[in-house]
Amino acid sequence: MKKARKQTTKRTAPATLEWLTAAMRNGRRRIEVLSWKRLASIYYANRPGSRIRKAINAEARRCGYTPRTLLALNAE
């Protein structure tokens, strides 16, 4: 008789502002390294006016984009 394998689902931890703005080993912040598609999914997972949304908006502006344009391009 075979043993039943235990099914586990992999859940990603919710992104926090501290996680996004923390420096990695190479000295760069995650918000600078993540793709715009990933940042868009994090953006939509948080409430309007939250600190995470404000940080993503600021990063988009720092790169010379309007946040609305980037989020529209990366919408799924």
N, C-alpha and C positions, 0 to 999 in steps of 0.2 A: 504494500500500500504506500502510495506516494504522500509525502507531506505537502499540505497546502501552503503555497507561498503567500506571505503577507503582502498585501497591496498597500503601497504608500504613495501618497501624492506629494509632489514637490511644490511647495508654496514659496513664493518670494516674499521677503519681508517688505512691508511698506516703506517707501523712501521717506526719510525725514529730512528736514532742513539741514541738520547737523551732518547727516550722511552725504547729502549733495555737495555741501560746501567744505567738507573735510579734505585735507590734502592726502593724496595717496603716497605710496613709497617713492614714486618718481617726482613728487613735489607739485603735481598738478591736481587741481580740484576735479571731482567727478563731474560736476556740472559742465566743465570745459571739455571733457572727454566723451561723455555719453552722446549717442546719436540724437538728432532732433526728433526722430520717431519715438525713441524711448522717453525723451523729455516730454513729448506731447502726451504720451500715455500717463506719465506721472502727473502732468498738468491737469488732465481731465479727471484723474482719480481723487483730486483734492478739491476742497470747497473754494468758491469764488472769494477773492480777497485774502486768501491764506498766505502765510509767509513763503511757502514753497512756490506758489504761483507768482508771487512778486519777484522771487529770485530768478525764476525761469524767464519772466518778462525782462528783467534787468540784463540777464545774459544775452538774450536775443538782441536787445538794443546795443549792448556792448559790441556785438558782432556786426552791427550795422543793419539789422533786419527789424521789421516791425513784428511784434509777437503774433499779431493776427495773421500775417502772411505765412509765417512758419507753421503755425498750427493748422492752417487751411491746407497747406501742402502735404502735411504728414497725417492728415485725418484718415482713419480707416473706415 
